[in-house]
Amino acid sequence: MRLIIGKNEGIKNIATWKTQSREQFNKKRYEEEHPEEYLEYIELKSSRVLRLK
């Protein structure tokens, strides 16, 4: 479908293919530039994972 749409944003009433942007916090850079502050905000989180085979 992407090959058919090409550089366009979609095909009317069938499909859309638009560019989206979002802001993201750079955790690695902050950790490198502010190691003491970074360590103060570290929290341990846990979760359960179900895997089916």
Contacts in CASP RR format, 6 or more apart in sequence:
PFRMAT RR
TARGET T0000
AUTHOR 0000-0000-0000
METHOD contacts of the structure
MODEL  1
MRLIIGKNEGIKNIATWKTQSREQFNKKRYEEEHPEEYLEYIELKSSRVL
RLK
1 15 0 8 1.000
1 17 0 8 1.000
2 17 0 8 1.000
4 11 0 8 1.000
5 11 0 8 1.000
5 15 0 8 1.000
5 17 0 8 1.000
6 17 0 8 1.000
8 17 0 8 1.000
9 16 0 8 1.000
9 17 0 8 1.000
9 18 0 8 1.000
10 16 0 8 1.000
10 17 0 8 1.000
10 18 0 8 1.000
30 37 0 8 1.000
30 38 0 8 1.000
31 38 0 8 1.000
END
